[in-house]
Structure formats: structure tokens, C-alpha cells
């Protein structure tokens, strides 16, 4: 006698999102890839109308299921879905009817293909000074661009380090999308976002009855990422007990959900990222040395924006073009005072801060150029100073003085050799000229308070 087939297991092995619905378009089953793509588990989605799970524009404009009735065949369309992280993802949806042996309609099946890897082949992005969505042409970034394609083709664990806002998440996803695992899931886990008790269940999963409230089996993120990539961001915040469990997985590649007696062999690649100094954390026992060795097979260090020279101007132009297109505005560039401010600012929040500044400036700009008064007020009031900057470690970790990075004096001048003091003096004089000597109006133009403007007029000896 033949044994019945385990169709749920078969569907889980297919590298496409699969959604099975009844005749009323309510979710009956979904596979592991669909869970990884959308963030919806079977428990969350079962019995819910498919449009509330897919959240696709195709559901509103031209429902693929209804189209199968009109054409009596499978229907395929390119659309998008919104996952539980509120990200819009480009997908290809293929819908077909499910018939019983007598030819009666019993339900529908949809396959969801992730198109993010194909949409990265944008000709505008395939330039000499970029890798996927990462832009730069400084010497440090060119060295990274030479390294990343080689790392993408291997399965070695990667540790990405750098200050907050330098683009670690972007690098991790770019490595995945250009690797042989691009067709598989890319699952991100923020190790600092959840308490330890929830984090273990989220990463490794749990079995029904493993603890109070575990009413159903839950596949962990590692299982959902099977044949794909796991991205462990903020790895420095991973609790020590989970570091041990992660180390065990890196040794034998088997995960054991909470309450399980049988393991699952997960074929995943590990990419980790942190803004902390893991070596200092190891020295005081906050991070396991053997785990650091396992994760640090290949290390990619992203330099802070202040060390990337001409990349600042490149990124300013890039985000200006992006946001002017989104807002439907015609902004051609920057005024000289605005550009001087932007090039002399240190961007402690790195690319993330620069991006936010440009989004704000484009939104408030009224003319065809970004003016100084379109920039956030805190930038106009900024004065470059000698700073001691370092990569933070865990609480209680002291960092050796030799690892401090001194801000170079060269940053006090722009590309034309002007000092910040002379640039600021010229900006104030231009504002006073525009305001016809009225200091209240000049302060508004510069985005300063009246008292700050008076102080700077005295400081720069402006009469």
C-alpha cells in the first residue's frame, strides 16, 4: 500500500511563495517561502481573505483570481505586495484554479515570485562607482567594490562593521542579491530588537506546548531562510546564551526549535553586522571569542562618510535626484552657500543623516535650487570642531586610546580651500544683504535665532 504524500513538505521546498485558497478566496495554506517573503505565518493568515495577506495593487486594480474565470486558464501578472514590515516588494503573481477529480472548482493556488534581484539590473545603477544600490568612488569604497563580488560568490560567513548609518543593511542585501542564493529568502533578524525569551523563539522557532502560549508550531527565521541568507544585524546585542546556540548551529548547521527532539538541517548563509567593537566586548566577556572567529571569516568595514571625501557630493546629487523625482519638483542643484554648508558638515549619522537632510530640503524648497534656508536649522548652526570618534562597544567596555580616530584638520576646509569660518561669514553677509540689513529677517533666512546671529556677527567682526 502506498503512503500518502506530504504535500506541505513538498510546497516548502519550492523556491516560490505559494498561497492556497478556498472558493471564497480565504487562505487555506501557505508555504515557507511565502512566510519569509511576506512575514505572515500560517496561523496569522489562515481563514483571512487573500487580499488582506497579499496586499497587492493587483488585488485592487485587476484581481488575478477573477481573471482566471474570464480566460479559463492560469493568469500571470507583474505587481507588488506589502510585507509585514510595510515594505513594498516587486513580484510576479501567477494564479490558477484547483479542480477535483470530477472537474469541479474547489479553490485557487497562487505563486509569488520575488523580483527584487531582477529589478536591481537598472542601467542607471550599473556604473563604475557602484555595487548594486551602493554608491561611492572614494578609494576606500573602490576597494570594497572590488571585494564584494568575490564574497558574494562564496558561502563564507561575513561580518560587516561600521558606524550607524553607513549602509550595513544595504551591503548585506546587495551581497545576497548578487550571490547564487538570490532566488532564496533574505531574512533579517535584529538581535537587539526583542527580549531574550522572544528572540530565541523568533530565531530558532518552537514546537506546540514548548511553553505557555505556544499553541501552534512556529518555524524560526533560520528555517524560513532555508536555501537563502540570514542577516543578523546588531549581532553585538545578542545575549550570551543565544550566542552559544548560534555557535552550535555554525558547527553542525542543524537548528533545534524550542521543545523539539529532532533538528532541522538549515542550508543558510550567515551575514552579521554591528556598530560595536566586538574585540573589546570579547576582552570583558560580553561576546564569545569563538563565535567572533566563526562570524569573522570575511570582514567588510564600511568607512564613515567623513572619511569618504568626494563621495559626499556624489551622494548629495544622488539623493537630490531621487527626491525631486518623487516630489515632482524641478530642482537643478544647490546654491553656493547651501553646498558649502553641506560639504563642511561632518554627518555623525552618516549616509542615513545625509539622506534625511536631502529629503527635508527637497520638501521645503520653493525654487529651482536648494538654498541654505532650505536646510535644517541645526546644520546652519553647526561649527566644525576637533572630535574624538570611536566605534562604540557594549556598556561597560572601555576602548584603548590607540583606536580613537582623530578628525583630520583638512575637513575644516572645503574643496576650494575655504575655511568654514570664511564660508559662514560670507553666508551671514549674503543674508544681511538680502534682508537689507534687517537682522530679524537675516536670522530667519539663515535658520538661526536672533541671539545666535548677533553672536556670530560679533565673532566674525561684521559691520
HUMO-V407025 format. One record per pair of residues at least 12 apart in sequence whose C-alpha atoms are under 7 Angstrom apart, sorted by the first residue. I is the first residue (numbers start at 1). J is the second residue. D is the distance in Angstrom with one decimal. If there is no record, write none. Layout:
i;j;d
I;J;D
I;J;D
This chain:
i;j;d
11;31;5.8
12;31;5.0
12;32;5.1
12;33;6.8
15;33;6.4
15;183;7.0
15;184;6.3
16;33;6.0
16;111;6.3
16;112;5.9
16;113;5.5
17;31;6.4
17;33;4.9
17;34;3.9
17;111;5.4
17;112;4.6
17;113;6.4
18;30;5.5
18;31;5.5
18;34;5.9
18;110;5.7
18;111;4.5
18;112;6.2
19;31;7.0
19;109;5.7
19;110;5.1
19;111;6.4
20;108;5.9
20;109;4.5
20;110;6.5
21;107;5.5
21;108;5.1
21;109;6.2
22;106;6.4
22;107;4.1
22;108;6.3
23;106;5.9
23;107;4.5
23;108;7.0
25;49;5.7
25;50;5.9
26;47;5.1
26;48;5.2
26;49;4.3
26;50;5.6
27;45;6.3
27;46;5.0
27;47;5.1
27;48;5.6
27;49;6.2
27;50;5.8
28;46;5.6
28;47;6.4
29;42;6.5
29;46;6.8
30;42;6.2
32;224;5.7
33;185;6.8
33;224;6.6
36;185;6.3
36;187;6.8
36;224;5.5
36;225;6.9
37;185;6.9
38;83;4.3
38;84;6.1
39;83;6.0
39;84;5.3
40;84;7.0
54;81;5.7
54;82;7.0
55;81;5.4
55;82;5.6
56;79;6.9
56;80;5.4
56;81;4.4
56;82;6.6
57;79;6.6
57;80;6.4
58;79;6.0
64;95;6.2
65;95;6.2
68;96;6.6
73;96;6.7
74;94;6.8
74;95;5.4
74;96;4.4
75;94;5.5
75;95;5.2
75;96;6.6
76;92;6.9
76;93;5.5
76;94;4.1
76;95;6.4
77;92;5.7
77;93;5.4
77;94;6.5
78;91;6.0
78;92;4.4
78;93;6.3
79;91;5.5
79;92;6.0
89;116;7.0
90;114;6.5
90;115;5.3
90;116;6.1
91;112;6.3
91;113;5.3
91;114;4.8
91;115;5.0
92;112;5.8
92;113;5.0
92;114;6.8
92;115;6.9
93;110;6.7
93;111;5.8
93;112;4.9
93;113;6.6
94;110;5.5
94;111;5.2
94;112;6.8
95;109;5.8
95;110;4.4
95;111;6.6
96;108;5.8
96;109;5.5
96;110;6.5
97;109;6.4
117;177;5.4
117;182;6.5
120;132;6.4
131;145;6.1
132;174;5.8
136;311;5.4
137;311;6.2
138;308;5.6
138;309;6.6
138;310;6.7
138;311;6.2
148;175;6.8
152;175;5.0
152;176;6.7
152;178;6.1
152;179;4.8
153;179;5.2
153;180;6.6
155;269;6.1
156;297;6.4
157;269;6.5
157;270;5.1
157;271;5.7
157;295;5.5
157;296;6.8
157;297;5.6
157;298;6.4
158;270;6.7
158;271;4.8
158;272;6.2
158;295;6.2
158;296;6.1
158;297;6.1
158;298;4.8
158;299;5.7
159;271;6.1
159;272;4.9
159;273;5.6
159;295;5.9
159;296;5.3
159;298;6.2
159;299;4.8
159;300;6.3
160;272;6.1
160;273;4.5
160;274;6.6
160;299;5.8
160;300;4.8
160;301;5.8
161;273;5.7
161;274;5.3
161;275;5.7
161;300;6.3
161;301;4.8
161;302;6.2
162;274;6.9
162;275;5.1
162;301;5.6
162;302;5.0
162;303;6.3
163;275;4.9
163;304;6.4
163;391;6.4
164;275;5.9
164;349;6.5
165;349;5.5
165;350;5.1
165;351;5.5
165;352;4.8
166;302;6.3
166;304;6.1
166;350;5.6
166;351;5.6
168;273;6.6
172;231;7.0
172;271;6.7
176;229;6.6
181;227;6.7
181;228;5.3
184;227;5.5
184;228;4.3
185;225;5.3
185;228;4.7
185;229;6.3
186;225;6.5
186;228;5.9
186;229;4.9
186;230;6.2
187;221;6.8
187;225;5.9
187;229;6.3
187;230;5.0
187;231;6.0
188;230;6.1
188;231;4.6
188;232;6.2
189;231;6.1
189;232;5.1
189;233;6.1
190;232;6.1
190;233;5.0
190;234;6.0
191;232;6.6
191;233;6.2
191;234;5.5
191;235;5.8
191;237;5.8
191;238;5.2
192;234;6.1
192;237;5.1
192;238;6.6
196;239;6.7
200;242;6.9
201;220;6.6
201;258;6.8
202;220;5.3
202;221;6.2
203;220;4.9
203;221;4.9
203;222;6.1
204;220;4.3
204;221;6.4
204;222;6.2
204;255;6.5
204;256;6.6
204;257;5.1
205;218;5.3
205;219;4.7
205;220;3.5
205;257;4.7
205;258;6.3
206;218;5.3
206;219;6.8
206;257;4.6
206;258;4.3
206;259;6.2
207;257;6.5
207;258;6.1
207;259;5.4
207;260;6.1
210;258;6.1
210;259;4.7
222;266;6.7
223;266;6.1
225;268;6.3
226;266;5.4
226;267;5.2
226;268;5.5
227;267;5.1
227;268;5.5
228;268;5.3
228;269;6.5
229;268;5.3
229;269;4.7
229;270;6.1
230;268;6.5
230;269;6.0
230;270;5.1
230;271;6.2
231;270;6.2
231;271;4.8
231;272;5.7
232;271;6.2
232;272;4.5
232;273;6.3
233;272;5.7
233;273;4.8
233;274;6.2
234;273;5.8
234;274;4.7
235;272;6.2
235;273;6.0
235;274;5.7
236;274;6.0
236;276;6.3
236;278;6.6
240;287;6.8
247;291;5.7
253;265;5.9
253;266;6.1
254;266;6.0
275;391;6.5
275;392;6.7
276;391;5.8
276;392;4.9
276;393;4.5
276;394;6.8
277;391;5.9
277;392;6.0
277;393;4.7
278;393;6.8
280;393;6.7
280;397;6.5
280;399;6.8
281;393;6.4
281;394;6.3
281;397;6.5
304;350;6.2
305;347;6.8
305;350;5.2
305;351;6.6
306;346;5.7
306;347;6.9
312;343;6.9
319;355;6.4
319;358;6.4
320;358;6.3
323;359;6.2
323;362;6.5
324;362;6.5
330;368;5.9
331;368;4.3
331;369;5.2
332;368;5.8
332;369;5.6
333;369;5.1
333;370;6.3
334;369;5.1
334;370;4.6
334;371;6.4
335;369;6.1
335;370;6.0
335;371;5.4
337;372;5.9
337;427;6.0
338;370;6.7
338;371;5.3
338;372;4.2
340;423;6.8
341;380;7.0
343;414;6.6
344;411;6.9
344;412;7.0
344;414;6.2
344;420;6.9
357;375;6.9
357;376;7.0
361;374;5.1
361;375;5.3
372;446;6.7
373;445;5.3
373;446;5.3
373;447;5.9
377;447;4.9
377;448;6.5
380;446;6.8
380;447;6.7
381;448;6.7
384;412;6.7
386;407;5.9
387;406;6.3
387;407;5.6
388;404;6.3
388;405;6.0
388;406;5.2
388;407;6.7
389;404;6.0
389;405;5.3
389;406;6.6
390;404;5.3
390;405;6.1
425;460;6.2
431;445;6.4
431;446;6.9
